């Protein structure tokens, strides 16, 4: 019995780079299911995923960054409103892209469809090595800040403690995502209520403060307004970070039930709701805290609740921690599909394209991104991480919208269940161009490093993707890597869709 089982495992493992579960003696996944990621996300789960990613660490951290760069209360509120409007324009464009190109991977799939292999690989390169792990690190550090802040009311929490808490959160949620996609999405439905409750408390507290005369902050709301266009563009980065996630449901299009209907509906429900809640939350912050108090706090909502709710103040850090943990879990789930699809398309090693036999999850891709996220914790400065990630992500969103216009021109007869007015992608493209290129002289280090890492992807593409006649030793190393990945994760290649 043992020898037969060993032979079967060996036979499957030797074919890891070419075989699917159906090829390995007809073996299937758990309960005899086909070895594919399952379509198990409905409209409710779609809305929960979008809200779960957007309403996370950003609204509880970014108000400080927006106010610092905008220079005044008035301009900061304008930036928040425009970021919501910009996100809605972008979401409409992605609704068209997502229903006309029914592939998981979002920007990666759209850029590849329009411009070919190299640009899509560069997006994948930057996503996997810059803004996916960086965003995970930001969310993990935010959870750590809110958990640790009540324990250190008069000083900053120790840096090493923040990093350890963040690392534990990222690792634990990665393990949960490896275990079950269904459990993770059901958790999002519960966490969505917690998020709205936390923001609801902020808004109610702000209304109470204003009813007691807390409106003096708005008397000179335009005082100190930034006039440098580059600095104004940088202020948008923190705002955009808070709205980031409106395109992440597109990463999981292949797992969405009835994507033609549920993808656009989830977008139309989520974005207006988020914009309204964010504007009310920022007004509430300013009704209670002075600009100086906001700029001196790394946990704005905790400072807000300590002034408004007295002995009930510890409730707020708990709600925000749960909220941000939910966003982190959701981001880990969706971004892993990008890495998985890239490996499936041959842009990353095949060992990352395996699906676990027992749970039908992309565990190797999840583990790989977890390691990269932990490495990003070497920098615990949240605001430099936000600037660093937002620039690179904005650059590729610009390219994805350009792909929509390019496909409109080159493939006018392409089926488009949703077709937005041509003016929407053009306006969005112009605004994104402004946000990408004006900060070049304001944040040259962050922008320069982002461009440098992107450029480093070109020789990697030429050596690893374009070069077909690779030496035998390299092919052997990749084969052993795939073999090891299969043995560790009990994974197989995905079955082709019938």
Buried (B, 14 or more C-beta within 10 A) or exposed (E): EEEEEEEEBEEBBBBBBEBBBBBBEEBBBEEEEBBBBBBEBBBBBBBBBBBBBBBBBBBBBBBBBBBBBBBBBBBBBBBBBBBBBBBBBBBBBBBBBBBBBBBBBBBBBBBBBBBEBBBBBBBBBBBBBBBBBBBBBBBBBBBBBBBBBBEEEEEEBEEEBBBEBBBEBBBBBBEBBBBBBBEBBBBBBEBBEBBBBBBBBBBBBBBBBBEEEBEEBBEEBEEBBBEEEBBBBBBBBBBBBBBBBBBBBBBBBBBBBEBBEBBBBBBBBBBEBBBEBBBBBBBBBBBBBEBEBBBEBBBBBBBBBBBBBEEEBEBBBBBBBBBBBBBBBBBBBBBBBBBBBBBBBEBBBBBBBBBBBEBBBBBBBBBBBBEBBBEBBEBBEBBBBBBBBBBBBBBBBBBBBBBBBBBBEEEEEEEBBBEBEEEBBBBBBEBBBBBBBBBBEBBEEBBEBBBEBBEBBEEEBEEBBEEEEEEEEEEEEBBEBBBEBBEEBBBBBBBEEE
